[in-house]
Amino acid sequence: MAISNDIDVAYIGALNHDHYALSKLFLESGKHVLCEKPFCLNAKQVESLVKIAKNQNLFLMEALWSRFAPFYVNLEEQLESGIIGRPQFVEVNFGLPIENVERLRKRDMGGGALMDIGIYTVHFAQLVFKEDPIKITAVGELNDDGVDCVETVILEYSEGRRAVLNNHAKVKLWNKATVVGDYGKRITFEDPFNMPDTMIHADGRVEKFEFHPSKIPYNFMNSAGLVYEALETVRCIKEGLKESPIMSHSRSLLLIKILDTVRKQLGVHYDVDDQDF
């Protein structure tokens, strides 16, 4: 596939530990790449892919589907309008009973709740605050293979603003996300917040969104939302862009650096952390 002349762009949807090698293969074979989240297992790998893509003059983007969800686009617009004032506090919970799923429980597969579902909670905080956190604090629980199954992450930003993020692979939580601005005004994404179909606006109004219907059932809730990252990839390539302004290389790099810090505090270590790329 990598050497085929019939392929312009590859979507890498493999397991976490294969993201780097497969993305590198397709980039070095002259193909644009859309790589599933997490982009790679650590910042060193992401930096390497970005360098390869630039040298090859190719498009490269992390496929973090939430970023392109209609309600996420709307949230950014509302925050920029100042409708809730300046964002002060973010709370996100994401929990699913998936601790025994092989890709999550095994260290050599790049497992862990943080890399599987926690990335969505961190991404939401970054979407809101759009700056480097000045302090990161993480506490959690590891399984017998040395990867996290539960954690609480606190991201502290300038002027006392913060995000509290709970990730849980043992039980289902009320998986919603809330951003609170000045004077207690808030916007909430109801469960599932990572591809939401229900938004509660600052004035209390509840808005619903309907995803693309299909005669064939989807495997996961709201998975029709995967179309938006694909559309963004096509748009960027047609316009000659090498990265998306919505999910830029710099945003992906900051995201993975935060995940690296959280993993280090939790005591989760991958073999690739000892390698250079």
DODO-784160 format. One record per residue (C-alpha): residue number from 1; x, y, z. Coordinates in Angstrom, 3 decimals. Each point is the difference from the previous one (the first is absolute). Layout:
    nr          x          y          z
   NUM          X          Y          Z
...
***
This chain:
    nr          x          y          z
     1      0.000      0.000      0.000
     2      2.771      2.424      0.874
     3      1.594     -0.276     -3.437
     4     -3.298     -0.064     -1.926
     5     -0.563      2.784     -2.508
     6     -3.746     -0.208      0.649
     7      0.224      1.296      3.577
     8      0.329      3.692      0.853
     9     -0.561     -0.030      3.754
    10      0.056     -2.688      2.676
    11     -2.102     -0.149      3.152
    12      1.936     -1.802      2.727
    13     -2.514     -1.669      2.302
    14      2.289     -2.663      1.458
    15      0.809     -0.547      3.677
    16      1.906      2.691      1.875
    17      3.424     -1.643     -0.163
    18     -0.144     -0.251     -3.804
    19     -0.909      3.640     -0.714
    20      3.558      1.258     -0.352
    21      1.382     -2.743     -2.254
    22     -3.029     -0.062     -2.322
    23     -0.217      3.787     -0.290
    24      3.724      0.143     -0.727
    25     -0.351     -2.704     -2.652
    26     -2.757      1.811     -1.883
    27      1.615      3.435      0.285
    28      3.319     -1.295     -1.309
    29     -1.946     -1.643     -2.841
    30     -1.412      3.362     -1.028
    31     -3.471     -0.280      1.524
    32     -1.881      2.532      2.090
    33     -0.909     -1.356      3.445
    34     -2.951      0.280      2.370
    35      1.034     -1.905      3.143
    36     -2.395     -1.086      2.731
    37      0.441      1.377      3.501
    38      2.217     -0.181      1.938
    39      2.257      1.229     -2.784
    40      2.904     -2.021      1.419
    41      1.115     -1.391      3.357
    42      2.089      3.034      0.931
    43      1.067      3.449     -1.123
    44      3.271     -1.229     -1.536
    45     -1.914     -2.146     -2.469
    46     -2.413      2.809     -0.886
    47      2.882      2.427     -0.571
    48      1.633     -2.556     -2.293
    49     -3.156     -0.447     -2.100
    50     -0.478      3.766     -0.323
    51      3.588      0.342     -1.209
    52     -0.438     -2.811     -2.546
    53     -3.279      1.498     -1.285
    54      1.625      3.407     -0.458
    55      3.003     -1.496     -1.778
    56     -2.350     -1.931     -2.290
    57     -2.278      3.024     -0.483
    58     -3.024     -2.068      1.027
    59     -3.136      0.526      2.056
    60     -0.023     -1.534      3.475
    61     -2.716      0.220      2.660
    62     -0.988     -1.736      3.209
    63     -3.461     -1.529     -0.340
    64     -1.520      1.275      3.217
    65     -3.601     -0.018     -1.194
    66     -1.375      2.160      2.812
    67      1.799      3.048     -1.330
    68     -2.146     -0.032     -3.122
    69     -3.354     -0.805      1.626
    70     -2.675      2.602     -0.862
    71     -0.587      0.856      3.659
    72      3.754      0.380      0.642
    73      0.207      2.484     -2.864
    74     -3.008      1.809      1.473
    75      1.575      0.002      3.480
    76      3.136      1.703     -1.287
    77     -2.144      2.646     -1.675
    78     -1.952      0.604      3.203
    79      3.131      0.258      2.134
    80      1.528      2.475     -2.445
    81     -3.202      2.071      0.132
    82      0.355      0.354      3.770
    83     -3.498     -1.300      0.691
    84      1.079     -1.586      3.316
    85      2.753      2.496      0.698
    86      3.521     -1.287      0.428
    87      0.143     -3.774      0.584
    88      0.961     -0.688      3.603
    89     -0.621     -3.694      0.656
    90     -0.376     -3.217     -1.980
    91     -1.280     -3.325      1.281
    92      0.010     -3.125     -2.156
    93     -0.770     -3.608      0.902
    94      0.599     -2.965     -2.264
    95     -0.478     -3.528      1.296
    96     -0.768     -3.280     -1.751
    97      0.341     -3.603      1.277
    98      2.808     -0.866     -2.412
    99      2.935     -0.877      2.276
   100      0.145     -3.568     -1.354
   101      0.087      0.994     -3.658
   102      3.389     -1.232     -1.227
   103      1.126      3.224     -1.699
   104     -0.678      1.924      3.191
   105      1.405     -2.343      2.639
   106      3.329     -0.874     -1.660
   107      3.027      2.249      0.329
   108      1.677     -1.287     -3.173
   109     -3.058      1.109     -1.986
   110      0.219      3.548      1.318
   111     -2.919     -0.662      2.298
   112     -1.518      1.922      2.866
   113     -3.130      2.006      0.667
   114      1.835      3.274     -0.620
   115      1.026     -0.842     -3.562
   116     -3.319     -1.609     -0.857
   117     -2.643      2.283      1.520
   118      1.883      2.495      2.151
   119      1.352      1.733     -3.087
   120     -3.534      1.275     -0.627
   121     -0.238      1.641      3.411
   122      3.400      1.675     -0.355
   123     -0.871      1.123     -3.507
   124     -3.221      1.619      1.223
   125      1.920      2.020      2.590
   126      2.503      1.115     -2.630
   127     -2.800      0.925     -2.387
   128     -1.372      2.342      2.653
   129      3.137      1.562      1.473
   130      2.280     -0.046     -3.087
   131      3.247      0.382      1.940
   132      2.636     -2.114      1.720
   133     -1.059     -1.061      3.496
   134      2.358      1.428      2.600
   135     -0.418     -3.009      2.296
   136     -1.094     -3.590     -0.566
   137     -0.989     -2.322      2.842
   138     -1.057     -3.601     -0.518
   139     -0.920     -2.829      2.352
   140     -1.290     -3.399     -0.990
   141      0.139     -3.769      0.078
   142      2.033     -2.383     -2.143
   143     -0.849     -3.555     -1.002
   144      2.310     -3.010      0.286
   145      1.587      0.791     -3.377
   146      1.009      3.499      1.047
   147     -2.557      2.129     -1.834
   148     -2.619      2.279      1.480
   149     -3.619     -1.027      0.403
   150     -1.167      2.981      2.078
   151      1.287      3.555      0.416
   152     -0.951      3.498      0.980
   153      1.924      2.769     -1.744
   154      0.024      3.643      1.048
   155      1.281      2.511     -2.537
   156      0.697      3.455      1.414
   157      0.161      2.995     -2.316
   158      0.818      3.672      0.424
   159     -1.929      2.124      2.501
   160     -1.327     -2.936      1.968
   161     -1.997     -1.597     -2.791
   162     -0.067     -3.802      0.026
   163     -1.408     -3.209     -1.392
   164     -0.899     -3.117      1.992
   165     -0.030     -3.142     -2.124
   166     -1.091     -3.472      1.109
   167      0.799     -3.041     -2.149
   168     -1.231     -3.446      1.003
   169      0.316     -3.353     -1.780
   170     -1.849     -1.980      2.686
   171     -3.436      1.613      0.128
   172     -2.202      2.147     -2.196
   173     -0.091      3.594      1.166
   174     -2.381      2.766     -0.956
   175      2.066      0.855     -3.038
   176     -0.627      3.678     -0.447
   177      2.133      3.136     -0.201
   178     -0.691      3.434      1.442
   179      1.766      3.312     -0.409
   180     -0.801      2.736      2.509
   181      0.680      3.650     -0.681
   182     -0.256      3.218      1.973
   183     -3.002      0.351      2.307
   184     -0.752     -3.742     -0.210
   185     -1.195     -0.052     -3.595
   186      0.583     -3.442     -1.488
   187     -0.250     -2.140     -3.114
   188     -0.361     -3.769      0.283
   189      0.378     -2.892     -2.404
   190     -2.136     -2.920      1.101
   191      1.104     -3.640     -0.202
   192      1.817     -0.886     -2.256
   193      1.960      3.247      0.212
   194      2.756     -1.155     -2.382
   195     -2.479     -0.010     -2.921
   196     -3.003      1.762      1.509
   197     -3.504      0.153     -1.370
   198     -1.342      2.146      2.858
   199      1.262      3.416      1.099
   200     -1.372      2.045      2.897
   201      0.632      3.648     -0.764
   202      0.842      2.755      2.459
   203     -3.634      1.126      0.076
   204     -1.205     -3.527      0.825
   205     -1.205     -0.732     -3.496
   206      0.457     -3.658     -1.024
   207      1.095     -0.535     -3.598
   208     -0.025     -3.369     -1.753
   209      2.035     -1.112     -3.016
   210     -0.782     -2.913     -2.317
   211      2.891     -1.854     -1.621
   212     -0.140     -1.635     -3.415
   213     -2.489     -2.881     -0.048
   214      0.877     -3.363     -1.505
   215     -1.896     -3.115     -1.028
   216      2.853     -1.965      1.555
   217      0.354      0.376      3.792
   218      3.091      1.745      1.353
   219      2.215     -1.944      2.393
   220      0.413      2.845      2.494
   221     -2.089      2.920      1.186
   222      0.106      2.991     -2.359
   223      2.817     -1.584     -2.039
   224     -1.475      1.657     -3.072
   225      1.930      3.005      1.341
   226      3.221     -1.485     -1.364
   227     -0.894      1.565     -3.337
   228      0.990      3.493      1.130
   229      3.729     -0.708      0.414
   230     -0.013     -1.649     -3.433
   231     -1.660      3.043     -1.555
   232      2.581      2.284      1.625
   233      2.813     -2.160     -1.375
   234     -1.414      0.196     -3.526
   235     -0.520      3.758      0.293
   236      3.574      0.613      1.135
   237      1.559     -2.193     -2.680
   238     -2.070      1.647     -2.755
   239      1.087      3.430      1.257
   240      3.652     -1.038      0.143
   241      0.268      0.215      3.779
   242      2.531     -2.199      1.789
   243     -1.756      0.176      3.357
   244     -3.479      0.881      1.172
   245     -0.510      3.370      1.698
   246     -2.599     -1.747      2.168
   247      2.225     -2.873      1.185
   248      3.445      1.392     -0.671
   249      3.324     -1.694      0.648
   250      0.668      2.359      2.905
   251     -3.307     -0.916      1.668
   252      0.731     -3.696     -0.354
   253      3.501      0.497      1.387
   254     -1.255      1.876      3.047
   255     -2.645     -2.663      0.573
   256      2.479     -2.888     -0.086
   257      2.436      1.888      2.255
   258     -2.742      0.346      2.609
   259     -0.737     -3.724     -0.320
   260      3.728     -0.751      0.387
   261      0.092      1.987      3.242
   262     -3.110     -1.701      1.365
   263      1.381     -3.451     -0.863
   264      3.268      0.804      1.744
   265     -1.813      1.098      3.163
   266     -2.127     -3.149     -0.041
   267      3.019     -2.220     -0.592
   268     -0.999     -1.279     -3.439
   269      3.097     -0.644     -2.115
   270      0.086     -1.291     -3.578
   271      3.127     -1.581     -1.468
   272      0.030      2.652     -2.755
   273      0.489      2.680      2.658
   274      3.636     -1.156      0.137
   275      0.508      0.294     -3.760
   276      0.803      2.872     -2.320
   277     -1.860      0.607     -3.239
***
